[in-house]
Amino acid sequence: MKARVRLIQKKNKQDFLDKRKNISDVITSGLDKIAVRIPNNKVALELLSNFGPLTVTSANIHGSNVPFTINEIYRDLKESVAVYIEHGRLDGSPSTIVDVTGDKPVIVREGIIDKREILKCSQV
C-alpha cells in the first residue's frame, strides 16, 4: 500500500521540515514547493531507515494508469530509472496530495483519502 497523504510545502520553509536550503530546481521543476511522503511499504521504509531521505519519482507518468508490477512500471519508465527493485505485486491506491503552503489546504490530487476527510481534519 502506498502513502495515504502527501503534503506540499515551500522548499525553504524551515519550520516545516529540517532540510537543506539547497534543494535543486531539477528536483522541484523550478517551483518553490516540495512534496513529502512516508510510504507504507516495508522495503521502502527499510531503505529510508538505512539511507535517509530519498528523492524519488512516482512509479508512473502523470496521467497514466497506476502500475502494480515491475513490468508495468518498466513499460512506462524504461531506462529513465537507474534501479528497479522487484518486490512482487504492489497493492494500494494513489496517495492524496495536499498543498499546505497557503492559509487553507488545497487538494492537488484526490487519492485514497477523499477531499471531505482532509478538509474536515484541517478545520481542527
C-alpha positions in Angstrom: 0.0 0.0 0.0 1.3 3.5 -0.9 1.4 6.5 1.3 -2.1 7.8 2.0 -1.3 11.6 2.0 1.5 13.7 0.6 2.0 17.2 1.9 3.4 20.0 -0.3 5.3 22.8 1.4 7.6 25.7 0.4 11.1 24.2 -0.1 12.8 26.8 2.2 10.3 27.0 5.0 12.4 25.9 8.0 9.6 25.3 10.4 8.0 22.5 8.4 11.0 20.3 7.8 14.6 20.3 8.9 16.1 20.1 5.5 18.9 21.6 3.4 18.3 25.1 2.0 19.7 24.0 -1.4 17.0 21.8 -2.9 17.8 21.7 -6.6 15.4 23.2 -9.1 15.9 19.9 -11.0 14.0 18.2 -8.2 11.2 20.8 -8.0 10.9 21.7 -11.7 11.8 25.2 -10.7 8.9 25.5 -8.3 9.4 26.7 -4.7 7.5 23.6 -3.3 8.3 20.0 -2.5 6.1 17.1 -1.7 7.0 14.9 1.2 5.6 11.3 1.7 6.2 8.4 4.0 5.5 5.2 2.2 3.5 2.4 3.7 5.9 -0.3 2.2 8.3 -2.4 4.3 11.1 -2.3 1.7 10.8 1.4 1.1 10.8 2.1 4.8 13.9 0.0 5.3 15.7 1.9 2.5 14.7 5.2 4.2 15.9 3.9 7.6 19.3 2.9 6.1 20.0 5.8 3.8 17.8 8.7 5.0 15.5 10.8 2.8 15.4 9.9 -0.9 14.4 11.9 -3.9 12.2 9.6 -6.0 9.5 9.8 -8.6 6.1 8.1 -8.7 6.0 4.7 -10.3 4.1 6.1 -13.2 3.9 9.0 -15.6 1.4 11.7 -14.6 -2.0 10.9 -16.0 -1.2 7.3 -16.9 -2.7 4.2 -15.2 -1.3 3.2 -11.8 1.1 0.2 -12.3 1.1 -2.7 -9.9 4.0 -4.8 -11.2 7.7 -4.2 -12.1 6.9 -4.9 -15.8 4.1 -2.3 -15.8 6.4 0.2 -14.2 9.3 -0.6 -16.6 6.9 -0.3 -19.6 6.3 3.4 -18.6 9.7 4.5 -17.3 12.1 2.2 -19.1 15.8 3.3 -18.8 15.0 6.6 -17.2 15.2 4.8 -13.9 18.6 3.5 -12.8 17.5 0.8 -10.4 14.3 -1.2 -10.1 13.6 -3.3 -7.0 11.3 -6.3 -7.5 9.0 -6.8 -4.6 6.1 -8.6 -6.1 2.7 -7.1 -7.0 2.1 -3.8 -5.3 -1.3 -3.0 -3.7 -2.8 0.3 -3.0 -4.2 3.4 -4.4 -2.6 6.7 -5.3 -1.9 9.0 -2.3 -3.8 12.2 -1.8 -1.7 15.2 -2.3 -2.4 18.3 -0.2 -0.8 21.7 -0.7 -0.4 23.3 2.8 1.6 26.4 1.6 -1.3 28.8 1.9 -3.8 29.7 4.5 -6.1 26.8 3.7 -5.1 23.3 2.4 -5.7 22.7 -1.3 -6.2 19.2 -2.6 -3.9 18.8 -5.6 -4.8 15.2 -6.2 -7.5 13.2 -4.5 -6.4 9.7 -3.8 -7.3 7.0 -1.2 -8.4 9.7 1.3 -11.1 11.8 -0.1 -11.3 15.6 -0.1 -14.0 15.7 2.7 -11.8 13.8 5.1 -8.8 16.1 4.5 -10.8 19.3 4.8 -12.6 18.0 8.0 -9.2 17.4 9.6 -7.9 20.8 8.5 -10.7 22.6 10.4 -9.5 21.2 13.8 
